[in-house]
Amino acid sequence: MAKVIVTPETYNLVFFDSGRIAELVGEAADKAGFAADAEIRVEVDERVPLGRTKTVSLDPISIWVEGGAFEDAKRPRQLSDQSVQDVAGRLLFRAHDRLGGGFADAPDDDGLTLPQQVAWDAYAVGRAERAGLPASRSRRLYHFRNRHGFNDVADAAFDRLWNGVDLTWADIEAACQETAAAKEAASA
Amino acid sequence: MKKHNDVTSLARDSRFERLSLEDQFSDPRNAVMVGRTGGTGMRRRLDPARPGSPDRARSLMHGIFTGEIQALEGAGRTCFDFEVGTGDDEVPFELKLDMARQCWDEARHCEISVKLGEWMGTEIGEFAETTVLFEAACNPDPVLRLTGVNRALEGLAIDVFNTMREFGAETGDPLLHFCEDWMLADEVTHVKMGSDWLRRLTEKDPERRSRALEFQRVVDKLFSGAGFRGEEEDSTIRLARRFRELAGFSTDEIDEISELSRQSRDEARARIAQRALTEAS
């Protein structure tokens, strides 16, 4: 299992356990295809109950999350195993993509448009689900429809991404262009 | 069968988790959020351009669903708790009929909300349930209860449904927009029912009417949730003036709710800042 370093080690505002987070992220890293000697850093901002997340570095892999992203939606301030693996799976599959050759042309995360982000997320979370990580297809489909349109073209593109294997950045871009064209045609 | 159930008696299965107001207000992270959200610690407007807006809409939809269950329980309780008669603790038979009709509407709204939740990728019980809505439906005086439920709670429903309806329109979600539009029409009717019965039952009792309106002010302030609902640019739920007018609220009454929301926001800001100061010292 990859070596996972979680900061902070202890929490004052939430009831999180950094050891448990490390264990869950380590499992997700294995399933995303990271080697056993890989180092993954996780920084949790426990002060914020919101759910923003980002990958801040690829060498070593470093992810940053607001505490709300790891929180149980039914029990405020409590850690949710499912939320940790849902977030870690999505970010680590995407990070693994970036380390391969197929996503060399992808902009930095800050440069991705919302449609590009959710399209890549659909591809990442689809693989995470098949690898046995917790994931909600219907939630991701709703995100996708919000950015790509509530129509059959968008749904077909989502299915291709969700079930995709060995896709590249060109495939993500092609899906975005296809749904954008369908939205434009519908509004014309 | 027991009459006048309190909030602790609500029946829920194991999927539901209840969150008290005390738990919400005692979260130490509220103080940290002060500087980030205009001082209230609350989240901002439901803006489709924000990356997290679909998840916020999902959470709000689940809140609507549990609110509909509580509105159904509230209207059903009003139907059952009071006998027919002319006493202060009794109600006309026609009022019970109106409450029965409202139960039918709320039950339909529950089903629509479940289906909308599924459409948005949400499971029943995925988020915590707050019970502040039902608490407005526990007053033992039928006039005060009706005012709390049909004017305050259902008034809030008008604001919430209109916000979600607009979100559906902006994101191009045809189902969300359509369903919220239809439920919104029902809520306008429910508020009108409340206003009509308040006027009829207190026609010869101005003191009771005054108490009922004061109770509504208290409930409306609570529902404004530190600026959660209001007319500020960053209020999550915007006061739906046009639909409130259709429901029979006067401009003065709507202005008053807007002012109550602003007060609620200012008080929350002061409370959270004071707590932050205390914790820092």
Interface residues (C-beta under 8 A of the other chain):
Chain A: N12 L13 V14 E46 R47 V48 P49 L50 G51 R52 G67 A73 K74 R75 P76 R77 L114 Q117 S136 R137 S138 R139 R140 L141 Y142 H143 R145 N146 G149 F150 K183
Chain B: E17 L19 D23 Q24 D27 P28 R29 V32 M33 R36 R43 P48 A49 P51 G52 S53 P54 D55 R58 S59 E118 W119 M120 G121 T122 G125 E126 F127 A128 T171 G172 D173 P174 L175
